[in-house]
Amino acid sequence: MANPYESSTSTDANVDTVRHDRIATARRRVQIAILLYLCILPLNILFTSYGELIPYDGLPLVILVFLIFGFAAISVYALSSQIRTKPTTILMTAAALLPLLGFLVLLYATTMKPDERKHA
């Protein structure tokens, strides 16, 4: 006898919907990381122009840059773990921690399409 309180939709459709929601959220985070990367140069100009007014001469900029790199790496890991295999995920996450290569990885991550072989 079927449970009248269960939904009538199949669980495969629910799993696909949840997966697509996670991919969309991860892509949004990657796009935010790209915007933060683009903010590094204006922040650098700001901190060098007004460096004498800010104590510890650039330490806040270094902390902000490391936070941006960390957020970018976490975002790339979240997206690529949903789309790619584990070795590719680890490689892309490690590359996201490098300054210029990380920006290229972020740009590539926004164009990734789901690999159907992984979740087939």
C-alpha positions in Angstrom: 0.0 0.0 0.0 1.4 3.4 -1.0 1.9 6.1 1.6 -0.6 8.9 0.9 1.7 11.5 2.5 4.6 10.9 0.0 4.9 13.1 -3.0 3.8 11.5 -6.3 6.9 12.8 -8.2 9.8 10.4 -8.7 12.9 10.8 -6.4 15.2 11.0 -9.5 13.6 14.2 -10.5 14.0 15.6 -7.0 17.7 14.5 -6.9 18.3 16.2 -10.3 16.5 19.4 -9.1 18.7 19.5 -5.9 21.8 18.9 -8.0 20.9 21.7 -10.4 20.2 24.1 -7.5 23.6 23.3 -6.0 25.3 23.9 -9.4 23.5 27.2 -9.8 24.5 28.3 -6.3 28.1 27.3 -6.9 28.2 29.2 -10.2 26.8 32.3 -8.5 29.6 32.1 -5.9 32.2 31.7 -8.7 30.8 34.8 -10.4 31.1 36.7 -7.1 34.7 35.5 -6.8 35.4 36.9 -10.3 34.0 40.3 -9.2 36.1 40.2 -6.1 39.2 39.4 -8.2 38.4 42.4 -10.3 38.3 44.5 -7.1 41.8 43.7 -6.1 43.4 46.3 -8.5 41.3 49.2 -7.2 42.0 48.1 -3.7 45.7 48.0 -4.4 45.5 51.5 -5.8 43.5 52.7 -2.8 45.9 51.2 -0.3 49.0 52.6 -2.0 47.5 56.1 -2.4 46.4 56.3 1.2 48.9 54.0 2.7 50.2 56.5 5.2 46.7 56.9 6.7 46.3 53.1 7.2 48.3 51.5 10.0 50.5 48.4 9.3 51.2 49.6 5.7 49.4 47.1 3.5 48.5 44.4 5.9 44.8 44.9 5.4 45.3 44.5 1.6 47.2 41.3 2.1 44.5 39.9 4.4 41.8 40.9 1.9 43.6 39.3 -1.0 44.1 36.1 0.9 40.4 36.1 1.8 39.5 36.6 -1.8 41.8 33.7 -2.9 40.3 31.5 -0.3 36.7 32.3 -1.3 37.6 31.7 -4.9 39.1 28.3 -4.1 36.1 27.3 -2.0 33.8 28.4 -4.8 35.7 26.5 -7.5 35.7 23.4 -5.3 32.0 23.6 -4.7 31.3 23.9 -8.4 33.7 21.4 -9.8 32.8 18.8 -7.2 29.3 18.9 -8.6 30.4 18.7 -12.2 33.8 17.1 -12.5 35.7 14.1 -11.1 37.7 14.2 -7.9 41.2 14.6 -9.4 40.0 17.5 -11.6 38.3 19.1 -8.6 41.5 19.0 -6.6 43.6 20.3 -9.5 41.2 23.2 -10.2 41.0 24.1 -6.5 44.8 24.2 -6.2 45.1 26.3 -9.3 42.5 28.7 -8.0 44.9 29.6 -5.1 47.5 31.0 -7.6 46.9 34.7 -8.4 46.7 34.9 -12.3 46.0 31.2 -12.9 43.2 31.4 -10.3 41.4 34.1 -12.3 41.7 31.9 -15.5 40.3 29.0 -13.6 37.4 31.1 -12.4 36.6 32.2 -15.9 36.8 28.6 -17.1 34.6 27.4 -14.2 31.7 29.7 -15.2 31.6 27.9 -18.6 31.8 24.3 -17.4 28.9 22.1 -18.4 27.9 19.1 -16.3 29.7 15.9 -17.1 26.9 13.4 -17.7 29.2 10.4 -17.2 29.8 11.3 -13.6 26.2 11.1 -12.5 24.8 8.7 -15.0 
